[in-house]
């Protein structure tokens, strides 16, 4: 990895484990939805998040759990 190149600083979301903390851009990429939609989901309390200063943070496992929960409700 070449740390002089800023493109090498980004972490692929697919490489993250379930305990990792994600920022708003990573959540947007992971869920394949616009950043504005992520903000709306947070505002509506549909996605668990923590605000640290001006920045929102998300646990990947919480996002994964949302999909597992949806699958259970749909299969009933």
N, CA, C and O atoms as a DFTB+ gen file, in Angstrom:
304 C
 N C O
     1  1       0.841      -1.176       0.000
     2  2       0.000       0.000       0.000
     3  2       0.879       1.230       0.000
     4  3       1.829       1.338       0.775
     5  1       0.548       2.148      -0.878
     6  2       1.283       3.398      -0.986
     7  2       0.524       4.473      -0.214
     8  3      -0.505       4.959      -0.683
     9  1       1.020       4.847       0.963
    10  2       0.315       5.823       1.796
    11  2       0.419       7.243       1.265
    12  3      -0.265       8.139       1.760
    13  1       1.270       7.463       0.257
    14  2       1.363       8.790      -0.336
    15  2       0.188       9.072      -1.258
    16  3      -0.113      10.231      -1.545
    17  1      -0.470       8.033      -1.719
    18  2      -1.605       8.170      -2.623
    19  2      -2.896       8.133      -1.802
    20  3      -3.202       7.099      -1.208
    21  1      -3.669       9.239      -1.748
    22  2      -4.897       9.267      -0.952
    23  2      -5.904       8.191      -1.313
    24  3      -6.697       7.793      -0.461
    25  1      -5.899       7.706      -2.553
    26  2      -6.823       6.638      -2.926
    27  2      -6.560       5.366      -2.133
    28  3      -7.465       4.551      -1.954
    29  1      -5.335       5.187      -1.656
    30  2      -5.001       4.008      -0.869
    31  2      -5.465       4.132       0.581
    32  3      -5.410       3.160       1.333
    33  1      -5.916       5.306       0.972
    34  2      -6.353       5.515       2.355
    35  2      -7.741       4.957       2.607
    36  3      -8.079       4.631       3.745
    37  1      -8.544       4.844       1.572
    38  2      -9.911       4.365       1.751
    39  2      -9.916       2.864       2.016
    40  3      -9.051       2.127       1.542
    41  1     -10.893       2.441       2.771
    42  2     -11.052       1.024       3.091
    43  2     -12.283       0.526       2.363
    44  3     -13.343       1.149       2.419
    45  1     -12.142      -0.578       1.693
    46  2     -13.289      -1.167       1.027
    47  2     -14.287      -1.625       2.084
    48  3     -13.907      -2.300       3.041
    49  1     -15.543      -1.270       1.925
    50  2     -16.567      -1.646       2.887
    51  2     -16.698      -3.154       2.971
    52  3     -17.011      -3.681       4.039
    53  1     -16.470      -3.859       1.880
    54  2     -16.605      -5.301       1.878
    55  2     -15.561      -5.978       2.763
    56  3     -15.735      -7.134       3.149
    57  1     -14.488      -5.276       3.086
    58  2     -13.441      -5.841       3.928
    59  2     -13.715      -5.631       5.413
    60  3     -12.955      -6.117       6.250
    61  1     -14.766      -4.931       5.749
    62  2     -15.046      -4.606       7.140
    63  2     -15.667      -5.797       7.853
    64  3     -16.444      -6.549       7.265
    65  1     -15.315      -5.961       9.130
    66  2     -15.995      -6.982       9.900
    67  2     -17.210      -6.370      10.576
    68  3     -17.402      -5.156      10.523
    69  1     -18.028      -7.193      11.207
    70  2     -19.310      -6.716      11.724
    71  2     -19.188      -5.770      12.913
    72  3     -20.158      -5.086      13.241
    73  1     -18.036      -5.708      13.568
    74  2     -17.864      -4.828      14.724
    75  2     -17.301      -3.467      14.355
    76  3     -17.051      -2.639      15.231
    77  1     -17.102      -3.233      13.091
    78  2     -16.472      -1.983      12.688
    79  2     -17.455      -0.822      12.687
    80  3     -18.657      -0.986      12.480
    81  1     -16.897       0.351      12.924
    82  2     -17.670       1.583      12.923
    83  2     -17.579       2.208      11.539
    84  3     -16.499       2.297      10.953
    85  1     -18.724       2.640      11.024
    86  2     -18.781       3.198       9.674
    87  2     -19.206       4.655       9.741
    88  3     -19.952       5.060      10.633
    89  1     -18.721       5.436       8.783
    90  2     -19.180       6.819       8.674
    91  2     -20.327       6.876       7.658
    92  3     -20.707       5.857       7.080
    93  1     -20.862       8.055       7.452
    94  2     -22.050       8.212       6.609
    95  2     -21.785       7.796       5.156
    96  3     -22.654       7.211       4.511
    97  1     -20.592       8.096       4.645
    98  2     -20.259       7.725       3.265
    99  2     -20.150       6.210       3.121
   100  3     -20.598       5.644       2.124
   101  1     -19.561       5.560       4.109
   102  2     -19.432       4.105       4.060
   103  2     -20.800       3.427       4.136
   104  3     -21.044       2.433       3.451
   105  1     -21.690       3.967       4.970
   106  2     -23.044       3.413       5.065
   107  2     -23.773       3.587       3.736
   108  3     -24.437       2.666       3.262
   109  1     -23.647       4.754       3.148
   110  2     -24.263       5.018       1.856
   111  2     -23.781       4.019       0.803
   112  3     -24.576       3.475       0.035
   113  1     -22.494       3.792       0.781
   114  2     -21.912       2.847      -0.171
   115  2     -22.353       1.412       0.129
   116  3     -22.708       0.661      -0.779
   117  1     -22.329       1.044       1.397
   118  2     -22.675      -0.316       1.819
   119  2     -24.136      -0.643       1.493
   120  3     -24.448      -1.734       1.014
   121  1     -25.018       0.312       1.757
   122  2     -26.440       0.092       1.504
   123  2     -26.849       0.449       0.079
   124  3     -27.975       0.181      -0.341
   125  1     -25.919       1.057      -0.661
   126  2     -26.171       1.471      -2.046
   127  2     -27.366       2.427      -2.134
   128  3     -28.269       2.260      -2.955
   129  1     -27.333       3.433      -1.256
   130  2     -28.359       4.464      -1.240
   131  2     -27.672       5.825      -1.121
   132  3     -26.528       5.894      -0.671
   133  1     -28.338       6.898      -1.511
   134  2     -27.736       8.228      -1.399
   135  2     -27.502       8.624       0.064
   136  3     -28.212       8.170       0.961
   137  1     -26.507       9.466       0.286
   138  2     -26.200       9.961       1.626
   139  2     -27.423      10.647       2.223
   140  3     -27.695      10.502       3.415
   141  1     -28.155      11.385       1.412
   142  2     -29.349      12.085       1.916
   143  2     -30.379      11.097       2.469
   144  3     -31.078      11.411       3.433
   145  1     -30.477       9.924       1.877
   146  2     -31.396       8.901       2.364
   147  2     -30.928       8.344       3.697
   148  3     -31.746       8.050       4.569
   149  1     -29.623       8.198       3.864
   150  2     -29.082       7.737       5.148
   151  2     -29.446       8.740       6.241
   152  3     -29.902       8.350       7.316
   153  1     -29.248      10.023       5.969
   154  2     -29.624      11.060       6.939
   155  2     -31.116      10.967       7.287
   156  3     -31.492      11.092       8.453
   157  1     -31.957      10.749       6.280
   158  2     -33.403      10.640       6.503
   159  2     -33.729       9.426       7.369
   160  3     -34.567       9.520       8.266
   161  1     -33.087       8.298       7.120
   162  2     -33.311       7.096       7.926
   163  2     -32.894       7.310       9.375
   164  3     -33.549       6.818      10.294
   165  1     -31.804       8.043       9.578
   166  2     -31.354       8.361      10.936
   167  2     -32.371       9.276      11.615
   168  3     -32.742       9.057      12.768
   169  1     -32.816      10.297      10.897
   170  2     -33.786      11.243      11.437
   171  2     -35.079      10.534      11.840
   172  3     -35.686      10.874      12.855
   173  1     -35.492       9.556      11.050
   174  2     -36.717       8.797      11.318
   175  2     -36.488       7.654      12.311
   176  3     -37.402       6.883      12.604
   177  1     -35.269       7.556      12.820
   178  2     -34.872       6.519      13.791
   179  2     -35.067       5.102      13.249
   180  3     -35.418       4.186      13.993
   181  1     -34.840       4.937      11.964
   182  2     -34.949       3.612      11.347
   183  2     -33.593       2.921      11.259
   184  3     -33.507       1.716      11.023
   185  1     -32.542       3.704      11.452
   186  2     -31.178       3.179      11.433
   187  2     -30.483       3.637      12.712
   188  3     -30.411       4.838      12.975
   189  1     -29.969       2.697      13.514
   190  2     -29.275       3.097      14.738
   191  2     -27.964       3.816      14.414
   192  3     -27.173       3.359      13.590
   193  1     -27.757       4.947      15.081
   194  2     -26.548       5.736      14.842
   195  2     -26.223       6.553      16.083
   196  3     -27.069       6.769      16.950
   197  1     -24.982       6.999      16.143
   198  2     -24.517       7.847      17.236
   199  2     -23.899       9.085      16.610
   200  3     -23.123       8.992      15.658
   201  1     -24.248      10.240      17.149
   202  2     -23.661      11.478      16.654
   203  2     -22.548      11.901      17.599
   204  3     -22.769      12.104      18.793
   205  1     -21.357      12.028      17.049
   206  2     -20.179      12.463      17.804
   207  2     -19.778      13.825      17.252
   208  3     -19.178      13.918      16.181
   209  1     -20.110      14.870      17.983
   210  2     -19.874      16.217      17.455
   211  2     -20.772      16.439      16.258
   212  3     -21.997      16.378      16.372
   213  1     -20.164      16.698      15.107
   214  2     -20.916      16.897      13.864
   215  2     -21.031      15.623      13.034
   216  3     -21.656      15.635      11.973
   217  1     -20.444      14.534      13.497
   218  2     -20.303      13.337      12.675
   219  2     -21.158      12.181      13.165
   220  3     -21.185      11.882      14.359
   221  1     -21.855      11.533      12.243
   222  2     -22.635      10.342      12.556
   223  2     -21.772       9.102      12.385
   224  3     -20.971       9.014      11.455
   225  1     -21.943       8.143      13.292
   226  2     -21.232       6.871      13.227
   227  2     -22.228       5.729      13.372
   228  3     -23.222       5.840      14.090
   229  1     -21.949       4.638      12.682
   230  2     -22.833       3.487      12.625
   231  2     -22.021       2.214      12.865
   232  3     -20.858       2.121      12.471
   233  1     -22.650       1.243      13.514
   234  2     -22.023      -0.071      13.661
   235  2     -22.505      -0.940      12.496
   236  3     -23.704      -1.031      12.234
   237  1     -21.575      -1.564      11.816
   238  2     -21.939      -2.400      10.679
   239  2     -22.885      -3.516      11.113
   240  3     -23.810      -3.863      10.377
   241  1     -22.666      -4.078      12.292
   242  2     -23.521      -5.178      12.763
   243  2     -24.970      -4.725      12.922
   244  3     -25.889      -5.513      12.697
   245  1     -25.188      -3.445      13.312
   246  2     -26.549      -2.926      13.427
   247  2     -27.226      -2.863      12.067
   248  3     -28.412      -3.169      11.941
   249  1     -26.471      -2.465      11.051
   250  2     -27.024      -2.413       9.695
   251  2     -27.353      -3.816       9.198
   252  3     -28.400      -4.039       8.589
   253  1     -26.456      -4.754       9.462
   254  2     -26.696      -6.144       9.058
   255  2     -27.913      -6.712       9.773
   256  3     -28.697      -7.459       9.188
   257  1     -28.064      -6.351      11.044
   258  2     -29.194      -6.833      11.832
   259  2     -30.529      -6.332      11.262
   260  3     -31.532      -7.043      11.319
   261  1     -30.542      -5.136      10.725
   262  2     -31.770      -4.604      10.121
   263  2     -32.267      -5.512       9.006
   264  3     -33.469      -5.745       8.880
   265  1     -31.344      -6.025       8.198
   266  2     -31.734      -6.895       7.098
   267  2     -32.190      -8.249       7.602
   268  3     -33.137      -8.817       7.057
   269  1     -31.551      -8.773       8.614
   270  2     -31.952     -10.046       9.200
   271  2     -33.343      -9.918       9.790
   272  3     -34.176     -10.808       9.619
   273  1     -33.603      -8.818      10.485
   274  2     -34.895      -8.560      11.094
   275  2     -35.976      -8.443      10.024
   276  3     -37.075      -8.969      10.198
   277  1     -35.679      -7.762       8.926
   278  2     -36.636      -7.611       7.824
   279  2     -36.972      -8.970       7.218
   280  3     -38.134      -9.233       6.910
   281  1     -35.976      -9.835       7.043
   282  2     -36.201     -11.145       6.468
   283  2     -37.151     -11.974       7.336
   284  3     -38.004     -12.694       6.816
   285  1     -37.001     -11.870       8.656
   286  2     -37.850     -12.610       9.582
   287  2     -39.283     -12.112       9.475
   288  3     -40.212     -12.917       9.426
   289  1     -39.478     -10.796       9.439
   290  2     -40.831     -10.234       9.362
   291  2     -41.496     -10.562       8.030
   292  3     -42.701     -10.810       7.997
   293  1     -40.754     -10.569       6.945
   294  2     -41.322     -10.870       5.626
   295  2     -41.714     -12.344       5.531
   296  3     -42.719     -12.672       4.900
   297  1     -40.946     -13.227       6.142
   298  2     -41.216     -14.666       6.045
   299  2     -42.376     -15.127       6.931
   300  3     -42.837     -16.260       6.791
   301  1     -42.856     -14.268       7.843
   302  2     -43.973     -14.669       8.733
   303  2     -45.271     -14.774       7.981
   304  3     -46.302     -15.098       8.571
